[in-house]
Structures are given as C-alpha cells and as structure tokens.
Amino acid sequence: MTPGYGGVDIPGLTFERHLGAGAFADVLLFQQEFPRRRVAVKVMREAVTDPRTQASFESEANLLATVSTHPSIVTVYHAAITTTGRPYLVMEYCSRPGLAERIRDRPLSVPEMLQTMIRLSGAVETAHRHGILHRDLKPANVLTTDYGWPALGDFGISVVAGHPTNSGGAMSLPWAAPEVVAGHPFESTADVYGLAATAYTLLAGASPFELTGARDVPALMSHIMSTSAPRIPRDDVPEAVQQLLAIALAKHPTERPQSA
C-alpha cells in the first residue's frame, strides 16, 4: 500500500511497505542501501512551499535529533524535504510489538510498568529540558526497540514550549489532559498527565476515562474534564502507585507533579 499522494522517492532508500498513519503524516518502511538496514520514514502528506514553514521544520528536526540520542526516544537519522515538497524524517525502525499491542493480550505486571515508565519519564524529561512538549503520550506512541527497550515516538504533533500554537490541535482524547481537551494553553504538566494516563492503561488495560462502547465524543470530553480517575481495579498495585497516579491525573495542572 502506497500513500494516496503516490510514491515517495528518497535517494538511497527502497520502499517496502506502509507501516501506519497519523493525523498529518504516513509512516513507511524502507530499506536503506548503505549502511544496509531497515528504517522508518515519517513523511508529511501535505507539501510545504512556504520558506518560514520549511525553516520551522528544520528547526524542530534539529531539536528532535538532539533528544533522540536518549535510549528511550526513537532515534532520528536524517531529515529533509522531498522533491515534491514533503518534509520527512528517517528514523530507527522498531520491529517489536509496541505497548498498545502488548496490552491487548494482558495488562503489564507492576514491575514491568515501573521499569517501562521510569525509562519513558526520563525520555519526556529530556525532551522538556530541550523545550519540546510531546502532547500525545499514549501506549500506541511507545514503540519497542529490537533490544526490548521502550522508545517514545510520534513527535509529529509536538510543539516547542512557549510557542503560540501550544493549544488545541490533534490529540488522543482518552489520554489527553483536561486543559488540552478544553483547548486551553498547556505546559509540560500536560505531558505529566499523559505519562500517568499511559501508566494507568498499562495496569488497567484501559484508559482512565474510557467509556465502554461509547462513541459520544462530547460525553467523553465532559467525563475527562469533570470526573476523577477511578482506582486501578487490581489488588497487586501498591497504594503508593495508586496515589501517585491519582495526583498526576489531577484536573488542574498545578496539582500534578511539576516535572516528568
């Protein structure tokens, strides 16, 4: 399956197959000729012609390359713009099942969750210290490297902290902080909330505010903004973990931990 806008021609890479799609971009699997390896390429669907937008892409790509040296962030190898004007990132290909796939079979044990979330929290803190907000933390955006480490990906809708566009936009409702859902400006504490919502999902097998069988988006938004997250229905989850997640899922950003 090739993208709807046709093939993507990148020198030195041979297209293999389509891996997935997000709100604004497709992720494609390529074989790199030299050094020979498989790589994941994230390519924007829309062409970019405005010089200011191109400069913004280059600036963000440089930032992502800096933080991608963290062992729990997907490595960025290269960034450029195709001859048809579509920005793309060449990234590490993580072939193992990601977190969303893993919890389809069973929730994680408490030790597994803690090991995973400690690594992810370090990744998010690293991004924050470089001024990058992820804004879409959820199990589906945590891949698994070939060596079994969690790797945070999909910075495609990330924003630079303090940038005027850091409100609204694309989001994954069940894991989004109330201020993001409401379309208000947000800071790094929105990512802290996303980390907590992800940890909760790994243990409970469902997001904190999931409405079983419901497709009513306004109802889900209201639920997120007005209802406290229930306790995780497991006897093996320590009270300290239950309390930490409850605090990190607080409705108001100032009531959460202030760093990842």
C-alpha positions as CSV (number, residue, x, y, z in Angstrom):
1,M,0.0,0.0,0.0
2,T,1.5,3.3,-1.0
3,P,0.3,6.7,0.3
4,G,-2.7,8.3,-1.5
5,Y,-0.4,11.1,-2.9
6,G,1.8,8.5,-4.7
7,G,5.2,7.1,-4.1
8,V,7.9,8.7,-2.0
9,D,11.3,8.9,-3.8
10,I,14.2,9.2,-1.3
11,P,17.7,8.8,-2.6
12,G,19.4,5.7,-1.1
13,L,16.2,4.2,0.2
14,T,13.9,1.5,-1.3
15,F,10.3,1.4,-0.3
16,E,9.0,-1.8,1.3
17,R,5.6,-1.2,2.8
18,H,3.2,1.2,4.7
19,L,3.5,0.9,8.5
20,G,0.9,3.3,9.7
21,A,-0.7,6.7,9.5
22,G,-1.2,9.7,11.9
23,A,-3.3,12.8,11.6
24,F,-0.8,14.6,9.3
25,A,1.7,12.0,8.1
26,D,2.3,8.5,7.0
27,V,5.0,6.1,8.3
28,L,6.6,4.0,5.7
29,L,9.2,1.2,5.9
30,F,12.2,1.5,3.7
31,Q,15.4,-0.5,3.1
32,Q,18.4,1.7,3.4
33,E,21.1,0.7,0.9
34,F,24.2,1.8,2.8
35,P,24.7,1.1,5.6
36,R,22.2,-1.6,4.9
37,R,19.3,-1.5,7.4
38,R,15.6,-1.1,7.6
39,V,14.4,2.4,8.6
40,A,11.0,4.0,9.3
41,V,10.3,7.2,7.4
42,K,7.6,9.6,8.5
43,V,6.5,11.8,5.7
44,M,4.0,14.6,5.7
45,R,1.0,14.3,3.4
46,E,0.9,17.9,2.5
47,A,3.7,19.6,0.6
48,V,5.3,22.6,2.2
49,T,6.3,25.6,0.0
50,D,6.4,28.5,2.4
51,P,10.0,29.3,3.4
52,R,9.0,30.1,7.0
53,T,7.3,26.7,7.4
54,Q,10.4,25.0,5.9
55,A,12.6,26.8,8.4
56,S,10.3,25.8,11.2
57,F,10.5,22.1,10.1
58,E,14.3,22.3,10.0
59,S,14.5,23.9,13.5
60,E,12.2,21.2,15.0
61,A,14.1,18.4,13.2
62,N,17.4,19.7,14.7
63,L,15.7,19.7,18.2
64,L,14.4,16.1,17.8
65,A,17.8,14.9,16.6
66,T,19.3,16.3,19.8
67,V,16.9,14.5,22.1
68,S,16.7,11.3,20.0
69,T,20.1,10.3,21.5
70,H,18.1,9.3,24.6
71,P,17.8,5.5,24.8
72,S,14.1,5.7,25.2
73,I,13.4,8.1,22.3
74,V,13.2,6.8,18.7
75,T,16.5,7.7,17.0
76,V,16.3,10.3,14.1
77,Y,18.9,9.5,11.5
78,H,18.1,12.1,8.8
79,A,15.6,14.8,7.9
80,A,14.9,16.5,4.6
81,I,12.2,17.6,2.2
82,T,11.3,15.5,-0.9
83,T,11.5,17.0,-4.4
84,T,7.7,17.3,-4.2
85,G,7.9,19.5,-1.1
86,R,7.0,17.0,1.7
87,P,9.1,17.1,4.9
88,Y,10.2,13.7,6.1
89,L,12.2,12.1,9.0
90,V,14.3,8.9,8.6
91,M,14.1,7.1,11.9
92,E,15.0,3.9,13.7
93,Y,12.7,1.1,12.8
94,C,11.4,-0.7,16.0
95,S,10.2,-4.1,14.9
96,R,8.9,-5.5,18.2
97,P,5.3,-5.0,19.4
98,G,4.7,-1.6,21.0
99,L,2.9,-1.0,24.2
100,A,-0.5,-0.8,22.6
101,E,-0.1,-4.3,21.1
102,R,1.4,-5.8,24.2
103,I,-1.5,-4.8,26.5
104,R,-4.1,-6.3,24.1
105,D,-3.1,-9.7,25.4
106,R,-2.8,-8.7,29.1
107,P,-2.0,-5.7,31.3
108,L,1.6,-5.4,32.4
109,S,2.8,-6.5,35.8
110,V,3.6,-3.8,38.3
111,P,7.4,-4.3,37.9
112,E,7.1,-4.2,34.1
113,M,5.1,-1.0,34.3
114,L,7.5,0.7,36.7
115,Q,10.6,-0.3,34.5
116,T,8.9,1.0,31.4
117,M,7.5,4.2,32.9
118,I,10.8,5.2,34.6
119,R,12.5,5.0,31.2
120,L,9.7,6.9,29.5
121,S,9.6,9.6,32.2
122,G,13.4,10.1,31.7
123,A,12.7,10.5,27.9
124,V,10.0,13.0,28.4
125,E,12.0,15.0,31.0
126,T,14.9,15.1,28.5
127,A,12.5,16.5,25.8
128,H,11.1,19.1,28.2
129,R,14.6,20.3,29.1
130,H,15.1,21.0,25.4
131,G,11.9,22.9,25.2
132,I,9.9,20.1,23.4
133,L,6.4,19.1,24.5
134,H,5.2,15.7,23.1
135,R,1.5,16.4,23.6
136,D,0.3,12.9,22.5
137,L,1.6,10.5,25.1
138,K,-0.3,7.2,24.9
139,P,0.6,3.5,24.6
140,A,0.3,3.5,20.8
141,N,3.1,6.0,20.6
142,V,5.6,3.9,22.6
143,L,7.4,1.5,20.4
144,T,9.8,-1.3,21.4
145,T,13.4,-1.4,20.1
146,D,15.0,-4.6,18.8
147,Y,16.6,-4.9,22.3
148,G,13.4,-4.7,24.2
149,W,13.6,-1.0,25.4
150,P,10.5,1.3,25.2
151,A,11.1,4.0,22.7
152,L,8.9,7.1,22.6
153,G,7.9,8.1,19.1
154,D,5.5,10.2,17.1
155,F,6.8,13.7,17.9
156,G,4.9,14.7,14.7
157,I,2.5,17.0,16.6
158,S,4.9,18.0,19.3
159,V,5.3,21.7,19.9
160,V,8.1,23.9,21.2
161,A,7.3,25.0,24.7
162,G,6.0,28.6,24.7
163,H,5.2,28.6,21.0
164,P,1.9,30.3,20.3
165,T,0.5,27.1,18.8
166,N,0.6,25.2,22.0
167,S,-3.1,24.8,22.4
168,G,-5.7,22.8,20.5
169,G,-4.7,20.7,17.5
170,A,-4.7,17.0,17.2
171,M,-4.9,14.9,20.4
172,S,-5.8,11.4,21.6
173,L,-8.8,12.1,23.8
174,P,-8.7,9.2,26.3
175,W,-5.1,10.2,27.4
176,A,-5.3,14.0,26.9
177,A,-5.1,16.3,29.9
178,P,-8.3,18.4,30.6
179,E,-6.7,21.6,29.6
180,V,-5.7,20.1,26.2
181,V,-9.3,18.7,25.8
182,A,-10.7,22.2,26.6
183,G,-8.4,23.8,24.0
184,H,-6.6,25.9,26.6
185,P,-2.8,26.7,26.6
186,F,-0.8,24.0,28.2
187,E,2.7,23.3,29.6
188,S,4.9,20.4,30.4
189,T,2.4,19.2,33.1
190,A,0.1,18.1,30.3
191,D,2.7,15.6,29.3
192,V,3.0,14.5,33.0
193,Y,-0.7,13.8,32.8
194,G,-0.2,11.8,29.6
195,L,2.5,9.7,31.3
196,A,0.2,9.0,34.2
197,A,-2.7,8.1,31.9
198,T,-0.3,5.8,30.0
199,A,0.9,4.1,33.2
200,Y,-2.7,3.6,34.3
201,T,-3.6,2.0,30.9
202,L,-0.6,-0.4,31.2
203,L,-2.0,-1.7,34.5
204,A,-5.8,-1.5,33.9
205,G,-5.9,-2.5,30.2
206,A,-8.0,0.6,29.5
207,S,-7.5,4.4,29.7
208,P,-8.6,6.1,32.9
209,F,-11.7,7.7,31.4
210,E,-12.7,5.1,28.9
211,L,-16.5,4.8,28.3
212,T,-17.1,1.2,27.2
213,G,-18.8,1.1,23.9
214,A,-19.4,4.8,23.8
215,R,-18.8,6.9,20.6
216,D,-20.1,10.2,22.0
217,V,-17.0,12.5,21.8
218,P,-18.7,15.4,23.8
219,A,-19.6,12.9,26.6
220,L,-16.0,11.6,26.8
221,M,-14.6,15.2,26.8
222,S,-17.0,16.1,29.7
223,H,-16.1,12.9,31.5
224,I,-12.3,13.8,31.3
225,M,-12.8,17.3,32.4
226,S,-15.2,16.7,35.3
227,T,-14.6,13.2,36.7
228,S,-11.8,11.8,38.9
229,A,-10.0,8.8,37.6
230,P,-11.1,5.6,39.3
231,R,-8.7,3.4,41.2
232,I,-7.0,0.7,39.2
233,P,-9.1,-2.5,40.0
234,R,-6.1,-4.7,40.9
235,D,-5.1,-5.9,44.4
236,D,-1.4,-6.1,43.5
237,V,-1.0,-2.4,42.7
238,P,0.7,-0.7,45.7
239,E,-1.1,2.1,47.4
240,A,1.8,4.4,46.7
241,V,1.4,3.8,42.9
242,Q,-2.4,4.4,43.1
243,Q,-1.8,7.7,44.9
244,L,0.9,8.9,42.6
245,L,-1.3,8.2,39.5
246,A,-4.3,10.0,41.2
247,I,-2.1,13.1,41.8
248,A,-0.6,13.1,38.3
249,L,-4.1,12.8,36.8
250,A,-5.4,15.9,38.7
251,K,-7.7,18.2,36.8
252,H,-5.6,21.3,37.5
253,P,-2.0,21.4,36.2
254,T,-0.6,23.0,39.4
255,E,-1.8,20.0,41.4
256,R,0.2,17.5,39.4
257,P,4.0,16.8,39.8
258,Q,5.7,19.7,38.0
259,S,8.2,17.5,36.2
260,A,8.2,14.2,34.4
